[in-house]
Amino acid sequence: MWKAILNDLWRGVPASRIAARFHAGIVEGFINAAGNARIESGINQVAMSGGCMHNRRLTRLLRSVLKKKASQCCSIAS
């Protein structure tokens, strides 16, 4: 991911686009982890908590993808 960010910066890609790609990458990692946990545990609920969940863009994107994958999702203020 860092290599892609540095390449984008070098090529002059707008910061907003780089940020969007970064957030999408983070969400992809969270979704993969949640999917693996669901397979192993059988639990279909995801509780989002912690400092990174104060990032509105990240939280909205993560909640949206989780709902598309039929996971129950709740946010917990930290």
C-alpha positions as CSV (number, residue, x, y, z in Angstrom):
1,M,0.0,0.0,0.0
2,W,2.8,2.4,0.9
3,K,4.5,1.8,-2.5
4,A,1.2,2.7,-4.3
5,I,0.8,5.9,-2.2
6,L,4.4,7.0,-3.0
7,N,3.9,6.2,-6.7
8,D,0.7,8.3,-6.7
9,L,2.5,11.2,-5.0
10,W,5.3,11.0,-7.5
11,R,2.8,11.0,-10.4
12,G,0.9,14.0,-9.0
13,V,-2.3,12.2,-8.2
14,P,-4.6,14.5,-6.1
15,A,-4.4,13.9,-2.4
16,S,-8.1,13.4,-2.2
17,R,-7.8,10.4,-4.6
18,I,-4.9,9.0,-2.7
19,A,-6.8,9.3,0.6
20,A,-9.9,7.6,-0.9
21,R,-7.7,4.7,-2.1
22,F,-6.0,4.5,1.3
23,H,-9.4,4.3,3.1
24,A,-10.6,1.7,0.6
25,G,-7.5,-0.4,1.4
26,I,-8.0,-0.2,5.1
27,V,-11.7,-1.2,4.7
28,E,-10.7,-4.1,2.6
29,G,-8.4,-5.3,5.3
30,F,-11.1,-4.9,8.0
31,I,-13.6,-6.8,5.8
32,N,-11.2,-9.6,5.2
33,A,-10.5,-9.9,8.9
34,A,-14.2,-9.8,9.7
35,G,-15.0,-12.4,7.1
36,N,-12.3,-14.8,8.4
37,A,-13.6,-14.3,12.0
38,R,-17.2,-15.0,10.8
39,I,-16.1,-18.2,9.1
40,E,-14.2,-19.4,12.2
41,S,-16.7,-18.3,14.8
42,G,-20.1,-18.4,13.1
43,I,-20.8,-14.9,14.5
44,N,-22.4,-12.5,12.1
45,Q,-22.0,-9.3,14.2
46,V,-19.3,-6.8,13.9
47,A,-18.7,-4.2,16.6
48,M,-16.7,-1.2,15.4
49,S,-14.7,0.6,18.1
50,G,-11.5,2.4,18.7
51,G,-9.8,5.5,17.5
52,C,-9.9,4.8,13.8
53,M,-13.7,4.6,14.0
54,H,-13.8,8.3,14.8
55,N,-12.8,8.7,11.1
56,R,-16.2,9.3,9.5
57,R,-15.2,8.4,6.0
58,L,-13.7,5.1,7.2
59,T,-16.6,4.2,9.4
60,R,-19.3,5.0,6.7
61,L,-17.4,3.0,4.1
62,L,-16.9,0.1,6.4
63,R,-20.5,0.1,7.6
64,S,-21.7,0.2,4.0
65,V,-19.6,-2.8,2.9
66,L,-20.6,-4.8,6.0
67,K,-24.3,-4.2,5.3
68,K,-23.8,-5.4,1.7
69,K,-22.3,-8.6,3.0
70,A,-25.3,-9.1,5.4
71,S,-23.3,-8.6,8.6
72,Q,-24.9,-7.0,11.6
73,C,-22.9,-3.9,12.5
74,C,-22.8,-1.6,15.5
75,S,-20.6,1.3,16.5
76,I,-19.3,1.6,20.0
77,A,-17.9,4.9,21.1
78,S,-14.5,4.7,22.6
